[in-house]
């Protein structure tokens, strides 16, 4: 998933879709790339599980896949929790790692 978002154009497409579902034409209208290029970027995002597509008439409308977004969030939350735990440990133990003495 992170590889898919590593490309600036794909990140922009993902951010556009976060605002709401869009067709390839709607996405391409806001970007300096062709519709075929947008389709290729959407294919990568879809394979990564970050977006889903729904047929609406002859068009495909793309949207952020909530399950994919949850997986990305869980990935980053893991680091957030580790960082908070390390901060709490440092705050309690000081720079030397010794526990802070309790005061009465």
Rosetta blueprint (number, residue, H / E / L):
1 X L
2 X H
3 X H
4 X H
5 X H
6 X L
7 X L
8 X H
9 X H
10 X H
11 X H
12 X H
13 X H
14 X H
15 X H
16 X H
17 X H
18 X H
19 X L
20 X L
21 X L
22 X E
23 X E
24 X H
25 X H
26 X H
27 X H
28 X H
29 X H
30 X L
31 X L
32 X L
33 X L
34 X L
35 X H
36 X H
37 X H
38 X H
39 X H
40 X H
41 X H
42 X H
43 X H
44 X H
45 X H
46 X H
47 X H
48 X L
49 X L
50 X L
51 X E
52 X E
53 X E
54 X E
55 X E
56 X E
57 X L
58 X L
59 X E
60 X E
61 X E
62 X E
63 X E
64 X E
65 X L
66 X H
67 X H
68 X H
69 X H
70 X H
71 X H
72 X H
73 X H
74 X H
75 X H
76 X H
77 X H
78 X H
79 X H
80 X H
81 X H
82 X H
83 X H
84 X H
85 X H
86 X H
87 X H
88 X H
89 X H
90 X H
91 X H
92 X H
93 X H
94 X L
95 X L
96 X L
97 X L
98 X L
99 X L
100 X L
101 X L
102 X L
103 X L
104 X L
